[in-house]
């Protein structure tokens, strides 16, 4: 099933959910063997430019955990609500988007970090691009996640 682009600001999981996801994917014994684990998202568009709904990312260095808001997904294609993090907007945040990405380009960004004191992940969102051409291609995209472990 094709899920629509998530047009709300979010990090895909909070710290407890990220730890559970890694333990479920790699096994609790493997996850416990390493001091640090991260989840990387690899995102790419499947449609040519210009897309109507690009992806925007917030610079992790401009986030403050005090601004985070916990939410839960409620989607027909996700039977169990999953916690995610959002944030109130502050002028400290720096947002970027990549216009006219081609199908042979990909974005790699951190979406979870187990190390306390490191930014958890990148807030991101799809958004309707103001002034996009009337003939802009409806965006289709794909992502995959990779878990990396560090001593």
N, C-alpha and C positions, 0 to 999 in steps of 0.2 A: 504494500500500500504506500502511496506517495503522500507524505506529510507536507502540509503547507509550510512555507518559510515562516519562521518564528519572528513575528514583528513586535517583539517586546524585549526590553533590555534584560539580559540574564547571563549568569554563569550556570552551566548545565547541572551542577550539583554543589551542595554545601560540603563542608569537610567530612562529617560523618557518612554521608551518602557516598562520597568519593572513595573513602576507605573501604566501605562495604562492596562497592562495585569492583575495586581492584582485587579484594579478597575473593570475590565470586569468580572473576575472570581468570586470575592467575593461581588461585588456591591460597588459603590462609597461611599455609606453611611458607610458601614462596614470598608472599607479601611481608611476613614477619621476619624473614631472613635479611631484609635490606633496611637501611636506615631512612631511606627517602624513596618516594615513588611520585611520579607525575603522570598526568594524562595529557597527551597532545592531540589536538584536533587537526586533521588535514582536510581542508575544505576547498572545493573547486566548483566552478559553474559548469553546467552541461550545455548551456545555451550561449550563442555568440553575442557580442555587444550589439547594441546597447540594451542592457537589462533594465527592467522596470523597478526591481527591488534588490538593490545591492546589499552587501554585508558591510556593517560598520563594526569597528573594534575600538575599545577604550584602552588607552595606554595604562597598563597596570600600575605604573609608578604614580599615577594621578588619582588612584582610588584610596578611599579611607573605609576600613571595615565598619566604622561607626555609622556609615551611611547605608549599609546593606539592609535589605528587607527580604525575609524568607517567604517564598511562595511555593505553591504546589501545582504541578500540571494537572489539568483535567481535560483529557482529550479522548475521543472515541477510539483512537488507535493505540492508546496506552491504558491498559485496564487498571493499573494501580497508580494513584497519584504519586509523583516523584518530586521530592524537594528540589528547588533551585534557588539561586540567589539573584536578587535584583538590587537596584540602588536608587536612592533619590538622586536627582541631578544636582550637581554643585558646579560652580564656575571653575573649580580646580581640575575637573575632568577634561582630558584631551581626547577627542574622538577623531577617528580617521576612517575613510572608506576607500576602496580601490575601484576606481571607475573603469568601465570597459574591460573588465577582466576577460581574457580569452579562455578557451577550453583547454589550452595547454599550460595554464598557470594554476598555481595552488597557493593557498594561505596555510601556514602552519602556526598555530598559536597554543599556548598553554591554557588548559581548562581546569587543571587541578594540580595542587602541589601539597604533599603531606607535611612538608617542613614548616613548622610554625615560625612566623617572622618573615617568610617569603610571601610575595603576593599569591593569593590562592589561584587566580586565573584571570582571564580577560573577559570583562563584560563585552557582550556582543549582541547585535540585533540586525535583522533585516529591516529595511525601511523604504518607504515609497520615496523615490528620488524626485524632489521638486524640479519641475521643468524638464522631466524626461520626455523624449520625443513621443508623439502619439503612436508611432509605429514600433515603440520599444518592445523587445521580445519579452514575454513573460518568463521570468527566471525559473530555471530548474537547476538544482545543485545536488551535490553528493558530499558526504563527509564520512570519514572513518576516524577512529580513535586508536591511539597507540599508547600502551602503558610502558613506561621506562622505569627501571629500578637503579638505584645508586647506593653504594656503601657509605 
